[in-house]
Amino acid sequence: MKRYFCLTLALCLFFLLFSFHSGGQNATIKGFVYENKTGEPVIFTNVYLFKTNIGATTDINGFFLITKIPPGTYDLMVTYLAMIP
């Protein structure tokens, strides 16, 4: 079942880094995704720019890295597939 996480945005924004390169004016976003209630990293979840095909998957530490983002305004989305017992 697809489930959209409502994670602590402050944590994500804290670790969010935009770095612009002078050549192509592309950006990079990197950060961590944590479970709101437990504070544990969310592993192998999808982080992407809404209504685009630009995104990445978190690793075992909840870290993600999205590169080569063209200039613009985007909504950052986090989705997770989970089995509910």
PyMOL Python script that loads the backbone (N, CA, C, O; Angstrom):
from pymol import cmd

cmd.read_pdbstr("""\
ATOM      1  N   MET A   1       0.847  -1.172   0.000  1.00  0.00           N
ATOM      2  CA  MET A   1       0.000   0.000   0.000  1.00  0.00           C
ATOM      3  C   MET A   1       0.893   1.235   0.000  1.00  0.00           C
ATOM      4  O   MET A   1       1.813   1.366   0.807  1.00  0.00           O
ATOM      5  N   LYS A   2       0.596   2.121  -0.916  1.00  0.00           N
ATOM      6  CA  LYS A   2       1.386   3.343  -1.023  1.00  0.00           C
ATOM      7  C   LYS A   2       0.958   4.312   0.056  1.00  0.00           C
ATOM      8  O   LYS A   2      -0.230   4.554   0.272  1.00  0.00           O
ATOM      9  N   ARG A   3       1.941   4.854   0.720  1.00  0.00           N
ATOM     10  CA  ARG A   3       1.633   5.736   1.841  1.00  0.00           C
ATOM     11  C   ARG A   3       2.555   6.943   1.795  1.00  0.00           C
ATOM     12  O   ARG A   3       3.773   6.803   1.685  1.00  0.00           O
ATOM     13  N   TYR A   4       1.975   8.112   1.879  1.00  0.00           N
ATOM     14  CA  TYR A   4       2.758   9.344   1.891  1.00  0.00           C
ATOM     15  C   TYR A   4       3.100   9.699   3.326  1.00  0.00           C
ATOM     16  O   TYR A   4       2.227   9.803   4.187  1.00  0.00           O
ATOM     17  N   PHE A   5       4.371   9.879   3.558  1.00  0.00           N
ATOM     18  CA  PHE A   5       4.833  10.224   4.903  1.00  0.00           C
ATOM     19  C   PHE A   5       4.665  11.708   5.162  1.00  0.00           C
ATOM     20  O   PHE A   5       4.952  12.559   4.320  1.00  0.00           O
ATOM     21  N   CYS A   6       4.200  11.968   6.329  1.00  0.00           N
ATOM     22  CA  CYS A   6       4.175  13.355   6.792  1.00  0.00           C
ATOM     23  C   CYS A   6       5.296  13.438   7.820  1.00  0.00           C
ATOM     24  O   CYS A   6       5.060  13.357   9.025  1.00  0.00           O
ATOM     25  N   LEU A   7       6.516  13.601   7.327  1.00  0.00           N
ATOM     26  CA  LEU A   7       7.697  13.583   8.189  1.00  0.00           C
ATOM     27  C   LEU A   7       8.004  14.969   8.716  1.00  0.00           C
ATOM     28  O   LEU A   7       7.465  15.966   8.234  1.00  0.00           O
ATOM     29  N   THR A   8       8.832  15.019   9.662  1.00  0.00           N
ATOM     30  CA  THR A   8       9.239  16.289  10.236  1.00  0.00           C
ATOM     31  C   THR A   8      10.002  17.082   9.194  1.00  0.00           C
ATOM     32  O   THR A   8      11.165  16.801   8.905  1.00  0.00           O
ATOM     33  N   LEU A   9       9.339  18.064   8.641  1.00  0.00           N
ATOM     34  CA  LEU A   9       9.912  18.854   7.556  1.00  0.00           C
ATOM     35  C   LEU A   9      11.119  19.660   8.044  1.00  0.00           C
ATOM     36  O   LEU A   9      12.038  19.940   7.275  1.00  0.00           O
ATOM     37  N   ALA A  10      11.107  20.019   9.294  1.00  0.00           N
ATOM     38  CA  ALA A  10      12.226  20.800   9.824  1.00  0.00           C
ATOM     39  C   ALA A  10      13.529  20.021   9.721  1.00  0.00           C
ATOM     40  O   ALA A  10      14.566  20.602   9.397  1.00  0.00           O
ATOM     41  N   LEU A  11      13.500  18.704   9.992  1.00  0.00           N
ATOM     42  CA  LEU A  11      14.708  17.894   9.882  1.00  0.00           C
ATOM     43  C   LEU A  11      15.197  17.842   8.444  1.00  0.00           C
ATOM     44  O   LEU A  11      16.389  17.983   8.172  1.00  0.00           O
ATOM     45  N   CYS A  12      14.264  17.640   7.536  1.00  0.00           N
ATOM     46  CA  CYS A  12      14.641  17.561   6.130  1.00  0.00           C
ATOM     47  C   CYS A  12      15.203  18.891   5.648  1.00  0.00           C
ATOM     48  O   CYS A  12      16.207  18.917   4.937  1.00  0.00           O
ATOM     49  N   LEU A  13      14.568  19.991   6.025  1.00  0.00           N
ATOM     50  CA  LEU A  13      15.044  21.304   5.603  1.00  0.00           C
ATOM     51  C   LEU A  13      16.401  21.626   6.213  1.00  0.00           C
ATOM     52  O   LEU A  13      17.220  22.311   5.601  1.00  0.00           O
ATOM     53  N   PHE A  14      16.631  21.129   7.417  1.00  0.00           N
ATOM     54  CA  PHE A  14      17.909  21.367   8.080  1.00  0.00           C
ATOM     55  C   PHE A  14      19.050  20.747   7.278  1.00  0.00           C
ATOM     56  O   PHE A  14      20.117  21.344   7.135  1.00  0.00           O
ATOM     57  N   PHE A  15      18.813  19.543   6.757  1.00  0.00           N
ATOM     58  CA  PHE A  15      19.850  18.832   6.025  1.00  0.00           C
ATOM     59  C   PHE A  15      19.813  19.099   4.520  1.00  0.00           C
ATOM     60  O   PHE A  15      20.675  18.626   3.779  1.00  0.00           O
ATOM     61  N   LEU A  16      18.825  19.850   4.079  1.00  0.00           N
ATOM     62  CA  LEU A  16      18.671  20.128   2.656  1.00  0.00           C
ATOM     63  C   LEU A  16      19.725  21.129   2.209  1.00  0.00           C
ATOM     64  O   LEU A  16      19.908  22.175   2.831  1.00  0.00           O
ATOM     65  N   LEU A  17      20.402  20.803   1.146  1.00  0.00           N
ATOM     66  CA  LEU A  17      21.457  21.689   0.656  1.00  0.00           C
ATOM     67  C   LEU A  17      21.274  21.899  -0.835  1.00  0.00           C
ATOM     68  O   LEU A  17      21.215  20.945  -1.610  1.00  0.00           O
ATOM     69  N   PHE A  18      21.186  23.172  -1.226  1.00  0.00           N
ATOM     70  CA  PHE A  18      21.120  23.511  -2.633  1.00  0.00           C
ATOM     71  C   PHE A  18      22.485  24.050  -3.031  1.00  0.00           C
ATOM     72  O   PHE A  18      22.958  25.040  -2.472  1.00  0.00           O
ATOM     73  N   SER A  19      23.110  23.400  -3.992  1.00  0.00           N
ATOM     74  CA  SER A  19      24.387  23.918  -4.481  1.00  0.00           C
ATOM     75  C   SER A  19      24.264  24.159  -5.975  1.00  0.00           C
ATOM     76  O   SER A  19      23.959  23.245  -6.740  1.00  0.00           O
ATOM     77  N   PHE A  20      24.502  25.386  -6.378  1.00  0.00           N
ATOM     78  CA  PHE A  20      24.368  25.764  -7.777  1.00  0.00           C
ATOM     79  C   PHE A  20      25.742  25.782  -8.433  1.00  0.00           C
ATOM     80  O   PHE A  20      26.706  26.300  -7.869  1.00  0.00           O
ATOM     81  N   HIS A  21      25.820  25.215  -9.622  1.00  0.00           N
ATOM     82  CA  HIS A  21      27.063  25.184 -10.382  1.00  0.00           C
ATOM     83  C   HIS A  21      26.992  26.293 -11.429  1.00  0.00           C
ATOM     84  O   HIS A  21      25.950  26.517 -12.045  1.00  0.00           O
ATOM     85  N   SER A  22      28.107  26.977 -11.620  1.00  0.00           N
ATOM     86  CA  SER A  22      28.107  28.119 -12.528  1.00  0.00           C
ATOM     87  C   SER A  22      27.900  27.714 -13.980  1.00  0.00           C
ATOM     88  O   SER A  22      27.347  28.501 -14.749  1.00  0.00           O
ATOM     89  N   GLY A  23      28.319  26.524 -14.385  1.00  0.00           N
ATOM     90  CA  GLY A  23      28.215  26.122 -15.781  1.00  0.00           C
ATOM     91  C   GLY A  23      26.792  25.914 -16.242  1.00  0.00           C
ATOM     92  O   GLY A  23      26.361  26.584 -17.180  1.00  0.00           O
ATOM     93  N   GLY A  24      26.040  25.016 -15.627  1.00  0.00           N
ATOM     94  CA  GLY A  24      24.716  24.690 -16.103  1.00  0.00           C
ATOM     95  C   GLY A  24      23.598  25.198 -15.226  1.00  0.00           C
ATOM     96  O   GLY A  24      22.429  24.999 -15.554  1.00  0.00           O
ATOM     97  N   GLN A  25      23.912  25.841 -14.131  1.00  0.00           N
ATOM     98  CA  GLN A  25      22.902  26.322 -13.195  1.00  0.00           C
ATOM     99  C   GLN A  25      21.991  25.206 -12.703  1.00  0.00           C
ATOM    100  O   GLN A  25      20.814  25.445 -12.432  1.00  0.00           O
ATOM    101  N   ASN A  26      22.515  24.000 -12.585  1.00  0.00           N
ATOM    102  CA  ASN A  26      21.753  22.895 -12.018  1.00  0.00           C
ATOM    103  C   ASN A  26      22.000  22.834 -10.521  1.00  0.00           C
ATOM    104  O   ASN A  26      23.029  23.298 -10.029  1.00  0.00           O
ATOM    105  N   ALA A  27      21.049  22.258  -9.807  1.00  0.00           N
ATOM    106  CA  ALA A  27      21.141  22.195  -8.349  1.00  0.00           C
ATOM    107  C   ALA A  27      21.227  20.752  -7.880  1.00  0.00           C
ATOM    108  O   ALA A  27      20.949  19.815  -8.630  1.00  0.00           O
ATOM    109  N   THR A  28      21.616  20.599  -6.633  1.00  0.00           N
ATOM    110  CA  THR A  28      21.671  19.304  -5.961  1.00  0.00           C
ATOM    111  C   THR A  28      20.921  19.425  -4.648  1.00  0.00           C
ATOM    112  O   THR A  28      21.062  20.414  -3.929  1.00  0.00           O
ATOM    113  N   ILE A  29      20.122  18.412  -4.340  1.00  0.00           N
ATOM    114  CA  ILE A  29      19.447  18.348  -3.038  1.00  0.00           C
ATOM    115  C   ILE A  29      19.895  17.067  -2.369  1.00  0.00           C
ATOM    116  O   ILE A  29      19.855  15.990  -2.965  1.00  0.00           O
ATOM    117  N   LYS A  30      20.324  17.194  -1.116  1.00  0.00           N
ATOM    118  CA  LYS A  30      20.667  16.003  -0.353  1.00  0.00           C
ATOM    119  C   LYS A  30      20.138  16.156   1.054  1.00  0.00           C
ATOM    120  O   LYS A  30      20.007  17.270   1.561  1.00  0.00           O
ATOM    121  N   GLY A  31      19.835  15.043   1.678  1.00  0.00           N
ATOM    122  CA  GLY A  31      19.302  15.104   3.022  1.00  0.00           C
ATOM    123  C   GLY A  31      19.020  13.731   3.584  1.00  0.00           C
ATOM    124  O   GLY A  31      19.418  12.718   3.009  1.00  0.00           O
ATOM    125  N   PHE A  32      18.340  13.702   4.695  1.00  0.00           N
ATOM    126  CA  PHE A  32      17.979  12.463   5.374  1.00  0.00           C
ATOM    127  C   PHE A  32      16.480  12.434   5.594  1.00  0.00           C
ATOM    128  O   PHE A  32      15.849  13.476   5.764  1.00  0.00           O
ATOM    129  N   VAL A  33      15.911  11.234   5.590  1.00  0.00           N
ATOM    130  CA  VAL A  33      14.494  11.052   5.877  1.00  0.00           C
ATOM    131  C   VAL A  33      14.394  10.227   7.154  1.00  0.00           C
ATOM    132  O   VAL A  33      14.957   9.137   7.254  1.00  0.00           O
ATOM    133  N   TYR A  34      13.664  10.771   8.130  1.00  0.00           N
ATOM    134  CA  TYR A  34      13.476  10.097   9.414  1.00  0.00           C
ATOM    135  C   TYR A  34      11.992   9.896   9.689  1.00  0.00           C
ATOM    136  O   TYR A  34      11.162  10.703   9.272  1.00  0.00           O
ATOM    137  N   GLU A  35      11.663   8.819  10.389  1.00  0.00           N
ATOM    138  CA  GLU A  35      10.293   8.556  10.830  1.00  0.00           C
ATOM    139  C   GLU A  35       9.949   9.580  11.902  1.00  0.00           C
ATOM    140  O   GLU A  35      10.727   9.807  12.828  1.00  0.00           O
ATOM    141  N   ASN A  36       8.793  10.188  11.771  1.00  0.00           N
ATOM    142  CA  ASN A  36       8.380  11.264  12.667  1.00  0.00           C
ATOM    143  C   ASN A  36       8.255  10.799  14.121  1.00  0.00           C
ATOM    144  O   ASN A  36       8.720  11.486  15.031  1.00  0.00           O
ATOM    145  N   LYS A  37       7.638   9.654  14.343  1.00  0.00           N
ATOM    146  CA  LYS A  37       7.384   9.203  15.719  1.00  0.00           C
ATOM    147  C   LYS A  37       8.606   8.634  16.409  1.00  0.00           C
ATOM    148  O   LYS A  37       8.825   8.892  17.592  1.00  0.00           O
ATOM    149  N   THR A  38       9.420   7.848  15.674  1.00  0.00           N
ATOM    150  CA  THR A  38      10.533   7.143  16.311  1.00  0.00           C
ATOM    151  C   THR A  38      11.884   7.817  16.122  1.00  0.00           C
ATOM    152  O   THR A  38      12.811   7.585  16.898  1.00  0.00           O
ATOM    153  N   GLY A  39      11.997   8.651  15.090  1.00  0.00           N
ATOM    154  CA  GLY A  39      13.287   9.265  14.801  1.00  0.00           C
ATOM    155  C   GLY A  39      14.236   8.348  14.050  1.00  0.00           C
ATOM    156  O   GLY A  39      15.380   8.722  13.793  1.00  0.00           O
ATOM    157  N   GLU A  40      13.782   7.155  13.692  1.00  0.00           N
ATOM    158  CA  GLU A  40      14.607   6.196  12.965  1.00  0.00           C
ATOM    159  C   GLU A  40      14.695   6.597  11.495  1.00  0.00           C
ATOM    160  O   GLU A  40      13.751   7.175  10.955  1.00  0.00           O
ATOM    161  N   PRO A  41      15.836   6.291  10.834  1.00  0.00           N
ATOM    162  CA  PRO A  41      15.929   6.585   9.408  1.00  0.00           C
ATOM    163  C   PRO A  41      14.963   5.711   8.613  1.00  0.00           C
ATOM    164  O   PRO A  41      14.746   4.548   8.954  1.00  0.00           O
ATOM    165  N   VAL A  42      14.389   6.269   7.558  1.00  0.00           N
ATOM    166  CA  VAL A  42      13.492   5.522   6.689  1.00  0.00           C
ATOM    167  C   VAL A  42      14.332   5.022   5.515  1.00  0.00           C
ATOM    168  O   VAL A  42      14.827   5.816   4.715  1.00  0.00           O
ATOM    169  N   ILE A  43      14.491   3.695   5.416  1.00  0.00           N
ATOM    170  CA  ILE A  43      15.376   3.120   4.406  1.00  0.00           C
ATOM    171  C   ILE A  43      14.605   2.749   3.143  1.00  0.00           C
ATOM    172  O   ILE A  43      13.431   2.381   3.194  1.00  0.00           O
ATOM    173  N   PHE A  44      15.289   2.855   2.018  1.00  0.00           N
ATOM    174  CA  PHE A  44      14.784   2.441   0.702  1.00  0.00           C
ATOM    175  C   PHE A  44      13.417   3.027   0.374  1.00  0.00           C
ATOM    176  O   PHE A  44      12.539   2.332  -0.137  1.00  0.00           O
ATOM    177  N   THR A  45      13.248   4.294   0.669  1.00  0.00           N
ATOM    178  CA  THR A  45      12.024   5.004   0.312  1.00  0.00           C
ATOM    179  C   THR A  45      12.327   5.975  -0.828  1.00  0.00           C
ATOM    180  O   THR A  45      13.481   6.347  -1.039  1.00  0.00           O
ATOM    181  N   ASN A  46      11.312   6.377  -1.549  1.00  0.00           N
ATOM    182  CA  ASN A  46      11.493   7.247  -2.707  1.00  0.00           C
ATOM    183  C   ASN A  46      11.351   8.710  -2.323  1.00  0.00           C
ATOM    184  O   ASN A  46      10.399   9.101  -1.647  1.00  0.00           O
ATOM    185  N   VAL A  47      12.308   9.509  -2.764  1.00  0.00           N
ATOM    186  CA  VAL A  47      12.271  10.958  -2.588  1.00  0.00           C
ATOM    187  C   VAL A  47      12.365  11.538  -3.995  1.00  0.00           C
ATOM    188  O   VAL A  47      13.312  11.248  -4.726  1.00  0.00           O
ATOM    189  N   TYR A  48      11.392  12.349  -4.373  1.00  0.00           N
ATOM    190  CA  TYR A  48      11.395  12.866  -5.732  1.00  0.00           C
ATOM    191  C   TYR A  48      10.757  14.244  -5.794  1.00  0.00           C
ATOM    192  O   TYR A  48      10.088  14.689  -4.861  1.00  0.00           O
ATOM    193  N   LEU A  49      10.983  14.899  -6.911  1.00  0.00           N
ATOM    194  CA  LEU A  49      10.375  16.195  -7.154  1.00  0.00           C
ATOM    195  C   LEU A  49       9.025  15.945  -7.808  1.00  0.00           C
ATOM    196  O   LEU A  49       8.953  15.374  -8.896  1.00  0.00           O
ATOM    197  N   PHE A  50       7.962  16.370  -7.148  1.00  0.00           N
ATOM    198  CA  PHE A  50       6.592  16.099  -7.567  1.00  0.00           C
ATOM    199  C   PHE A  50       6.352  16.523  -9.010  1.00  0.00           C
ATOM    200  O   PHE A  50       6.793  17.592  -9.432  1.00  0.00           O
ATOM    201  N   LYS A  51       5.660  15.688  -9.755  1.00  0.00           N
ATOM    202  CA  LYS A  51       5.314  15.895 -11.166  1.00  0.00           C
ATOM    203  C   LYS A  51       6.528  15.935 -12.083  1.00  0.00           C
ATOM    204  O   LYS A  51       6.492  16.552 -13.148  1.00  0.00           O
ATOM    205  N   THR A  52       7.618  15.267 -11.658  1.00  0.00           N
ATOM    206  CA  THR A  52       8.795  15.095 -12.510  1.00  0.00           C
ATOM    207  C   THR A  52       9.247  13.642 -12.391  1.00  0.00           C
ATOM    208  O   THR A  52       8.689  12.875 -11.606  1.00  0.00           O
ATOM    209  N   ASN A  53      10.249  13.272 -13.163  1.00  0.00           N
ATOM    210  CA  ASN A  53      10.854  11.953 -13.009  1.00  0.00           C
ATOM    211  C   ASN A  53      12.236  12.071 -12.363  1.00  0.00           C
ATOM    212  O   ASN A  53      13.074  11.183 -12.519  1.00  0.00           O
ATOM    213  N   ILE A  54      12.467  13.153 -11.649  1.00  0.00           N
ATOM    214  CA  ILE A  54      13.740  13.407 -10.980  1.00  0.00           C
ATOM    215  C   ILE A  54      13.609  12.985  -9.526  1.00  0.00           C
ATOM    216  O   ILE A  54      12.738  13.476  -8.808  1.00  0.00           O
ATOM    217  N   GLY A  55      14.487  12.061  -9.085  1.00  0.00           N
ATOM    218  CA  GLY A  55      14.414  11.620  -7.706  1.00  0.00           C
ATOM    219  C   GLY A  55      15.519  10.653  -7.350  1.00  0.00           C
ATOM    220  O   GLY A  55      16.434  10.405  -8.135  1.00  0.00           O
ATOM    221  N   ALA A  56      15.415  10.110  -6.144  1.00  0.00           N
ATOM    222  CA  ALA A  56      16.407   9.166  -5.636  1.00  0.00           C
ATOM    223  C   ALA A  56      15.750   8.274  -4.582  1.00  0.00           C
ATOM    224  O   ALA A  56      14.608   8.494  -4.180  1.00  0.00           O
ATOM    225  N   THR A  57      16.498   7.272  -4.149  1.00  0.00           N
ATOM    226  CA  THR A  57      16.057   6.358  -3.104  1.00  0.00           C
ATOM    227  C   THR A  57      16.981   6.510  -1.904  1.00  0.00           C
ATOM    228  O   THR A  57      18.190   6.672  -2.068  1.00  0.00           O
ATOM    229  N   THR A  58      16.423   6.459  -0.704  1.00  0.00           N
ATOM    230  CA  THR A  58      17.259   6.573   0.490  1.00  0.00           C
ATOM    231  C   THR A  58      18.063   5.291   0.696  1.00  0.00           C
ATOM    232  O   THR A  58      17.655   4.210   0.271  1.00  0.00           O
ATOM    233  N   ASP A  59      19.209   5.433   1.355  1.00  0.00           N
ATOM    234  CA  ASP A  59      20.036   4.273   1.666  1.00  0.00           C
ATOM    235  C   ASP A  59      19.717   3.774   3.076  1.00  0.00           C
ATOM    236  O   ASP A  59      18.703   4.163   3.656  1.00  0.00           O
ATOM    237  N   ILE A  60      20.570   2.920   3.625  1.00  0.00           N
ATOM    238  CA  ILE A  60      20.287   2.329   4.948  1.00  0.00           C
ATOM    239  C   ILE A  60      20.368   3.335   6.080  1.00  0.00           C
ATOM    240  O   ILE A  60      19.940   3.048   7.198  1.00  0.00           O
ATOM    241  N   ASN A  61      20.915   4.517   5.803  1.00  0.00           N
ATOM    242  CA  ASN A  61      20.981   5.581   6.804  1.00  0.00           C
ATOM    243  C   ASN A  61      19.883   6.628   6.606  1.00  0.00           C
ATOM    244  O   ASN A  61      19.821   7.610   7.347  1.00  0.00           O
ATOM    245  N   GLY A  62      19.019   6.423   5.611  1.00  0.00           N
ATOM    246  CA  GLY A  62      17.973   7.384   5.302  1.00  0.00           C
ATOM    247  C   GLY A  62      18.448   8.538   4.443  1.00  0.00           C
ATOM    248  O   GLY A  62      17.718   9.512   4.258  1.00  0.00           O
ATOM    249  N   PHE A  63      19.684   8.444   3.906  1.00  0.00           N
ATOM    250  CA  PHE A  63      20.284   9.516   3.115  1.00  0.00           C
ATOM    251  C   PHE A  63      19.844   9.426   1.659  1.00  0.00           C
ATOM    252  O   PHE A  63      19.730   8.331   1.108  1.00  0.00           O
ATOM    253  N   PHE A  64      19.593  10.593   1.026  1.00  0.00           N
ATOM    254  CA  PHE A  64      19.299  10.644  -0.401  1.00  0.00           C
ATOM    255  C   PHE A  64      20.080  11.776  -1.041  1.00  0.00           C
ATOM    256  O   PHE A  64      20.484  12.727  -0.373  1.00  0.00           O
ATOM    257  N   LEU A  65      20.290  11.660  -2.359  1.00  0.00           N
ATOM    258  CA  LEU A  65      21.012  12.663  -3.128  1.00  0.00           C
ATOM    259  C   LEU A  65      20.347  12.767  -4.500  1.00  0.00           C
ATOM    260  O   LEU A  65      20.288  11.790  -5.246  1.00  0.00           O
ATOM    261  N   ILE A  66      19.849  13.957  -4.821  1.00  0.00           N
ATOM    262  CA  ILE A  66      19.247  14.221  -6.127  1.00  0.00           C
ATOM    263  C   ILE A  66      20.106  15.279  -6.803  1.00  0.00           C
ATOM    264  O   ILE A  66      20.304  16.367  -6.262  1.00  0.00           O
ATOM    265  N   THR A  67      20.620  14.953  -8.000  1.00  0.00           N
ATOM    266  CA  THR A  67      21.525  15.857  -8.700  1.00  0.00           C
ATOM    267  C   THR A  67      20.914  16.320 -10.025  1.00  0.00           C
ATOM    268  O   THR A  67      19.883  15.816 -10.471  1.00  0.00           O
ATOM    269  N   LYS A  68      21.578  17.285 -10.626  1.00  0.00           N
ATOM    270  CA  LYS A  68      21.223  17.812 -11.948  1.00  0.00           C
ATOM    271  C   LYS A  68      19.777  18.307 -12.030  1.00  0.00           C
ATOM    272  O   LYS A  68      19.051  17.984 -12.970  1.00  0.00           O
ATOM    273  N   ILE A  69      19.377  19.087 -11.041  1.00  0.00           N
ATOM    274  CA  ILE A  69      18.020  19.634 -11.002  1.00  0.00           C
ATOM    275  C   ILE A  69      18.016  20.965 -11.742  1.00  0.00           C
ATOM    276  O   ILE A  69      18.742  21.887 -11.369  1.00  0.00           O
ATOM    277  N   PRO A  70      17.196  21.068 -12.795  1.00  0.00           N
ATOM    278  CA  PRO A  70      17.131  22.335 -13.521  1.00  0.00           C
ATOM    279  C   PRO A  70      16.481  23.432 -12.672  1.00  0.00           C
ATOM    280  O   PRO A  70      15.736  23.127 -11.740  1.00  0.00           O
ATOM    281  N   PRO A  71      16.750  24.684 -12.979  1.00  0.00           N
ATOM    282  CA  PRO A  71      16.144  25.781 -12.220  1.00  0.00           C
ATOM    283  C   PRO A  71      14.620  25.690 -12.232  1.00  0.00           C
ATOM    284  O   PRO A  71      14.020  25.276 -13.224  1.00  0.00           O
ATOM    285  N   GLY A  72      14.011  26.075 -11.133  1.00  0.00           N
ATOM    286  CA  GLY A  72      12.556  26.051 -11.029  1.00  0.00           C
ATOM    287  C   GLY A  72      12.126  25.906  -9.587  1.00  0.00           C
ATOM    288  O   GLY A  72      12.952  25.871  -8.675  1.00  0.00           O
ATOM    289  N   THR A  73      10.826  25.822  -9.392  1.00  0.00           N
ATOM    290  CA  THR A  73      10.240  25.621  -8.071  1.00  0.00           C
ATOM    291  C   THR A  73       9.619  24.236  -8.048  1.00  0.00           C
ATOM    292  O   THR A  73       8.868  23.878  -8.955  1.00  0.00           O
ATOM    293  N   TYR A  74       9.924  23.453  -7.018  1.00  0.00           N
ATOM    294  CA  TYR A  74       9.473  22.071  -6.939  1.00  0.00           C
ATOM    295  C   TYR A  74       8.915  21.769  -5.553  1.00  0.00           C
ATOM    296  O   TYR A  74       9.249  22.438  -4.575  1.00  0.00           O
ATOM    297  N   ASP A  75       8.059  20.750  -5.485  1.00  0.00           N
ATOM    298  CA  ASP A  75       7.610  20.182  -4.219  1.00  0.00           C
ATOM    299  C   ASP A  75       8.352  18.875  -4.029  1.00  0.00           C
ATOM    300  O   ASP A  75       8.346  18.019  -4.913  1.00  0.00           O
ATOM    301  N   LEU A  76       8.990  18.718  -2.880  1.00  0.00           N
ATOM    302  CA  LEU A  76       9.722  17.497  -2.571  1.00  0.00           C
ATOM    303  C   LEU A  76       8.763  16.488  -1.954  1.00  0.00           C
ATOM    304  O   LEU A  76       8.110  16.784  -0.953  1.00  0.00           O
ATOM    305  N   MET A  77       8.672  15.297  -2.542  1.00  0.00           N
ATOM    306  CA  MET A  77       7.744  14.259  -2.086  1.00  0.00           C
ATOM    307  C   MET A  77       8.529  13.051  -1.570  1.00  0.00           C
ATOM    308  O   MET A  77       9.602  12.718  -2.075  1.00  0.00           O
ATOM    309  N   VAL A  78       7.962  12.411  -0.553  1.00  0.00           N
ATOM    310  CA  VAL A  78       8.536  11.178  -0.010  1.00  0.00           C
ATOM    311  C   VAL A  78       7.428  10.141  -0.018  1.00  0.00           C
ATOM    312  O   VAL A  78       6.359  10.361   0.550  1.00  0.00           O
ATOM    313  N   THR A  79       7.686   9.002  -0.666  1.00  0.00           N
ATOM    314  CA  THR A  79       6.687   7.921  -0.699  1.00  0.00           C
ATOM    315  C   THR A  79       7.326   6.647  -0.189  1.00  0.00           C
ATOM    316  O   THR A  79       8.540   6.462  -0.277  1.00  0.00           O
ATOM    317  N   TYR A  80       6.496   5.777   0.343  1.00  0.00           N
ATOM    318  CA  TYR A  80       6.986   4.554   0.964  1.00  0.00           C
ATOM    319  C   TYR A  80       5.969   3.449   0.764  1.00  0.00           C
ATOM    320  O   TYR A  80       4.768   3.673   0.908  1.00  0.00           O
ATOM    321  N   LEU A  81       6.436   2.274   0.439  1.00  0.00           N
ATOM    322  CA  LEU A  81       5.589   1.104   0.307  1.00  0.00           C
ATOM    323  C   LEU A  81       5.728   0.287   1.586  1.00  0.00           C
ATOM    324  O   LEU A  81       6.840  -0.089   1.955  1.00  0.00           O
ATOM    325  N   ALA A  82       4.637   0.011   2.256  1.00  0.00           N
ATOM    326  CA  ALA A  82       4.737  -0.713   3.520  1.00  0.00           C
ATOM    327  C   ALA A  82       3.626  -1.747   3.623  1.00  0.00           C
ATOM    328  O   ALA A  82       2.535  -1.582   3.077  1.00  0.00           O
ATOM    329  N   MET A  83       3.938  -2.809   4.334  1.00  0.00           N
ATOM    330  CA  MET A  83       2.939  -3.820   4.652  1.00  0.00           C
ATOM    331  C   MET A  83       2.455  -3.555   6.064  1.00  0.00           C
ATOM    332  O   MET A  83       3.253  -3.448   6.995  1.00  0.00           O
ATOM    333  N   ILE A  84       1.172  -3.453   6.214  1.00  0.00           N
ATOM    334  CA  ILE A  84       0.590  -3.206   7.536  1.00  0.00           C
ATOM    335  C   ILE A  84       0.165  -4.547   8.116  1.00  0.00           C
ATOM    336  O   ILE A  84      -0.623  -5.268   7.504  1.00  0.00           O
ATOM    337  N   PRO A  85       0.683  -4.885   9.296  1.00  0.00           N
ATOM    338  CA  PRO A  85       0.360  -6.191   9.886  1.00  0.00           C
ATOM    339  C   PRO A  85      -1.096  -6.305  10.296  1.00  0.00           C
ATOM    340  O   PRO A  85      -1.515  -7.344  10.806  1.00  0.00           O
TER     341      PRO A  85
END
""", "prot")
cmd.dss("prot")
cmd.show_as("cartoon", "prot")
cmd.util.cbc("prot")
cmd.orient("prot")
